Amino acid sequence: MFTGIIEVQGKVSEIVKKDKNYNFCITSSISPELRVDQSVAHNGVCLTVTAIEGEKHWVTVVNESMRKTNFETLRVEDLVNLERCMIANGRFDGHVVQGHVDKTARILSIKDAQGSWLFTFGFDDPSNLMVEKGSVTINGISLTCFNVSEEQFQVAIIPYTYEHTNLGVLKEGFRVNIEFDIIGKYVEKILSNKVP
């Protein structure tokens, strides 16, 4: 389990395709502290560390994850947000994040709000599980959404988040990973199975 509070950004150093899977080599300041078989969120995707080489670690992304996340658009030198799983006695600063991406969204606009940035995201299909002022995970970042509709939503990004995550380098048209709030997903599941 994760909280959506990004620790560091890593850089994609190498991408190797093997059969239908892709192996990503990530360079980061926390790579030497990781261990093989550890779960780490990469842009909000929970991945298992498969190897460690000094300042680098490797993870494998299966074909299903490639299709459903923005990993298919990642290239060498791109930045990814990294978060290690939550420790049991740690503070819960964000919200419950599983590292299971539900879908991607496209950045429709980025506006300078004089002290913050207003990001507008749009969905390809008009369905989502977001509520006004609720939690959403974007590229692994725990954020509060507003101006929510079935087609799009907005978030406000403070300078710290803009400078310490990859939102600061993304442009209009880029795709991001979205994980809806787990509580909303369970509520939707219960209601959809309710017998009239």
N, C-alpha and C positions, 0 to 999 in steps of 0.2 A: 504494500500500500504506500501511496505517496501523498503529498500535501499540496503540490503545485507551487512550491517555493523553490525557484531555480537556484542551484548552488553555483554553477559555473557554466560557461559556454565551452564547447569542444569544437575542434575543427576536423572536418572529414579529410583524412590524409590519403586514403586509398579505398577503392571499391573493386571487389573481385566477385565476378559472377561464377557460381558453381551449380550446375544443373539449373533448377528453377529458383534457387536461393541466391541472395546477395550477401557477401561478407563486407562489412564496413569497418575500416580502421579509423579510430577517433583519437586525436591528440588532445590531451587536456591536463590541467594541473592536478586533477584527482585520480587520473589513470593509475599512477603508481600505488595508490592506496586501495585500489579495488582488488577483488580476488575472483578467480575463475568460478563460474556458477552463480555469481552475484547478480541480482536484478537491479538494473539502472534504467531510469526513464530517459529516453532520447527523443526530444521534441514531443514528449508526452507518450511515447510508445515504450512499454515495458519490454526490455530486451535483456537477454542473458549474456554476461561477459564470457567469452570463449577462450580468450588468450590475453596476456599482458606482456608488453614489450617496452619496458622503461616508461617513457612518457605517453605511451600509446596503449589502447586496448581495442580488442576486436569483438564485434557482435554479429550475429547472423540474423538476417531479415528474410522470413519465408515469403513465398509468392503471394499469399493471402494478404499479408501486411503491406507488401509493396503496392498492391492494387488499391488498398483502402486507406492509405496514408500518403503524406507528401514525400515519403522516402523515394518514390519513383522520380521525383524532380531534383533530388539532391545530387550535387556534383562535388568533386574534389575542391577543397578550399571553403566550402560552405560551412556556416556555423550552425551548431545544434545546441539546444538547451539541455543541460544534464541535471538530474536529481537522483541521488541515492534513495533507497527505500527508507521509510520513517523508522526511527528506533522507538522502542516501546515507552521509554521514559522521556521522550522529547516533547517539546511544545507543538501543538497543532495549530500552526499559523495560517494555513490556507483552508482547504476543504478536502473531503475524502476523494482521492483520485486513485483509480485502479491502474492506469496506464494502458487502458483498452480503448483505443480510438474508435469513435462511432462513425465519423465521416470527416470529410474535409470541407473547408469553406474557402472562398476566394476573397482577397482583400479588394473591396470596391473603391475605397478612398482612404486617404490618410491626411488629416487636416491639423495644422499647427494651431493649438488652442491657447497660445501665449502662456506657457507654463506647463502644458501637458499636450498630449496628442490624442485626437479623436479618430479611432479606427472604425470603419464600417465594413462588415463582412457579409457576404451573400452565399446562399446555398443553391446548388444546382437543382435540387428537388425541394419543393415547398413543404417540408415537414421538419419539425425539430421539437425538442423536449425542454425548451428554455422558458423561464418565467421572468417577468420584469424584476430587476434588481436581484436576480438569482445568481448562482455560481456557474461558471463555465471554465473549462480548461482549454487554452489555446496554445499549441506547441508546448504543452506541459506546464503552462503558467496559469495559476489560479487567479481568475478575474471576475469582476461583477459586470453583468450585461444589462443593457437598458435599450429603450426604443426597439423592443423585440417584436418581430412579426414572424410569420411562417417562412418568409423569404430571406430576412436579414436581421442583423442586430448590430449594436455598437458597444464599444468599450472605451474607457478613458485610460490612457497610459501616462503614469507619472514619470518624471525624468529618470529616477533610479531604475525602474523597470525597463524603460527605453534604452538605457545605457548598459544594463547588465543582462539583457536577453537578446535573442536574435530579432526581436521586433524592430530594433533600431536599424537593421540593415535590409529589412524586407520592403518591397515596393508594391504599388498597386498592381493587381493581377496575379500576385504570388498566392500559392495555396498554403493553408495552415491546417494542422490537425486539430480536430474538435472532439472533446470528450464531454458529454452531457453529465450533469449532476446525477450520481447513482440513486439518490432518493427519488428524483423525478422518473428515472427509468423503472424503478420498482413500482411506483404508483401507477404509471402507464400500463405496466404489465398486469397488475392486479385488476385495474378497471377494464382492460381489454378482454380479460378472461371471465368477467362477471356475467353470470347468467341472468337475463331479464326476467 
